[in-house]
Amino acid sequence: HVQLVESGGGSVQAGGSLRLSCAASGYTYSSYCMGWFRQAPGKEREGVATIDSDGSTTYADSVKGRFTASRDNAGNTLFLQMNSLKSDDTARYYCATGAWSHWGMGTQVTVS
């Protein structure tokens, strides 16, 4: 079955960086679009970035120029490099695939 496991979250000061990873298994990872989403307490989940099977990416306006999504198809891993972090980036970050029918459990990012 499809399994997505996020890692790399943590606490960081404003202006700092973190790199999130999402390890995928149970399906043909390289064929599917992957997405990063986040949800802050009391707020709705929002899309952060998507990366298609050909490597093309889209970003939310709030993270453009600061976040970079990438994927390692050989290693079945999705990444999100987050630079110049702001307090507004504090949220639980999730990866998803399969037209967002499959989700990981998330990893917490806290920016102070």
N, C-alpha and C positions, 0 to 999 in steps of 0.2 A: 504494500500500500504506500501511497505518497506520504513522505515525511519531510518536514522542513524544520530545521533547528537553527535558531538565531544565536549569535554570541557576539561578544565584543563591547557590550554596553558598559556603562560605569558612570562615575561622577567626574566632572571636569569643570574647570573654571571657564568663564566666558572668554572667548578668543582661542580656546584650545581646540584640539582635534580628537576624533575617535574614528576607528574603522570597524564597522559592523560586518559580520559574515553570516551567511545563511547556507548551511549544508543541506543539500537536497538528495533524496533517495526514493527509490520505488517507482520511477518513471523515466522516460527519455528526456532528461533535463534539457539537453541542448536544443530541443525542438520547441520549447515553450517560452513565451514571454514571462518575465518575472517582474514582480513589483515590490517596492518598499512602501509601507504605510506607517502612520504613527497615530497614537491617541493619547492626548493629555487628559488628566483628571477633569471631569466635568465638560469635556469637549467631545465633539464627534470625531470619528476616525477620518483621517485625511490622507490622500495620496501624496507621496513624497517624490517617487521616481519610478519609472518603468524602464526595462531594458529588454528589447526583443531578441529573438533568436539570432538575428544578424548583428546584434550589438548596438542597434540604434536606440537612443535614449530620449526620454522626456522627463521634465522636472517641474515640480510646483514652482510658481514664481517666488515663493518665500525662501527657496533653497538654491535657486539658480546662481551659479558662480561660486557657491560654497560647497555643495555636495556633488559627488561624482559616483555614479553607479557603474559597476563593471561585473563581468562574469568570467569564470574559468570553466569552460565547458568540459575540459578534460577531467577537472577535479570536482565537477558538479557543485560548484560553489558560487554564490552570489555575494557581492561586496557593496558596501556603501561607505565611501570615504567622506567624512564630515569635517570640514574645516571652518574656522571662524565661528565657532559655535556661540549661540546666543541663549539667553534664558528661555526665550520662546521655543527653543528646540527641545526643551524638556518634555519627554513623553516616553511611552512604551512603543518601541519600533518592531514592526512585524514584516516578514516577507510572505509573499503569496504567489500562487501560480494557478494554471488551469482556469483562466478567466475568473480568477479570484475565488475558486471553489475550494482551494486548499490553502491552509494558513499554518504558520508556526505559532509557537506560544509567546514569542516576543522576547525582547531584551530591553531593559530599562536604561534610558539615558537621562542623566540629570546634569544640568548646566547651572552653575551658581556664580 
